[in-house]
Amino acid sequence: MPIYEFRCKSCGNEFENLVRSSKEQAARCPACGGPTTRKISVFSAQAAQASEASTPAGHCGCGKRMGSCGMGQG
């Protein structure tokens, strides 16, 4: 179920709303009850990185020796 961002046409309030179905009615503003428009939002993801403290010397983030997996070379 995606979370969409909305902006109220009446008061300008911006909020997020969990949309359970693509056929669900447009969200109403929780502040004033006015009509809203769905904002275009960007998707962001960040890959997890192994910390140097938890990685043994000579090993890359996957746990294998440096150069044996293709990671950690540089």
C-alpha positions in Angstrom: 0.0 0.0 0.0 1.6 3.2 -1.1 1.8 6.4 0.9 1.0 9.5 -1.1 1.7 13.2 -0.4 -1.3 15.6 -0.7 -1.7 19.3 -0.6 -5.0 21.0 0.4 -6.5 23.3 -2.3 -8.2 25.4 0.4 -5.7 25.9 3.2 -2.4 24.7 1.7 -1.9 22.0 4.3 0.5 19.3 3.2 0.2 15.7 4.6 0.7 12.1 3.8 -2.0 9.5 3.4 -1.8 5.7 3.1 -3.9 4.7 0.1 -5.3 1.2 0.3 -6.7 0.9 -3.2 -6.2 2.6 -6.5 -10.0 3.1 -6.7 -10.1 4.9 -3.3 -11.5 8.4 -3.2 -9.2 11.4 -3.1 -8.1 12.3 0.5 -9.7 15.2 2.3 -7.6 17.6 4.2 -7.3 16.6 7.9 -7.0 20.3 8.9 -10.0 21.8 7.2 -11.8 19.0 5.3 -11.1 20.7 2.0 -10.3 19.0 -1.4 -6.8 18.0 -2.1 -4.4 17.3 -5.0 -1.8 14.5 -4.9 1.8 15.8 -5.0 4.4 14.3 -7.2 7.0 12.9 -4.8 10.4 11.3 -5.4 11.4 7.8 -4.3 14.7 7.6 -2.3 16.6 4.6 -1.2 19.9 4.2 0.5 22.0 1.1 0.4 23.3 -0.2 3.7 27.0 0.1 4.2 29.1 -2.1 6.5 30.9 -0.1 9.1 34.7 -0.4 9.2 34.6 -1.4 12.8 32.5 -4.5 12.1 34.5 -5.6 9.0 37.6 -7.6 9.6 40.9 -6.2 8.2 41.4 -7.3 4.6 37.7 -8.1 4.1 35.1 -6.1 2.2 31.5 -5.5 3.4 30.2 -8.9 2.2 32.6 -10.7 4.5 34.9 -12.2 1.8 38.6 -11.3 1.4 39.2 -8.1 -0.6 39.1 -8.7 -4.3 37.5 -12.1 -4.1 33.9 -10.9 -4.7 34.5 -7.7 -6.8 33.4 -5.4 -4.0 35.8 -3.3 -2.0 38.2 -2.8 -4.8 39.2 0.7 -5.6 
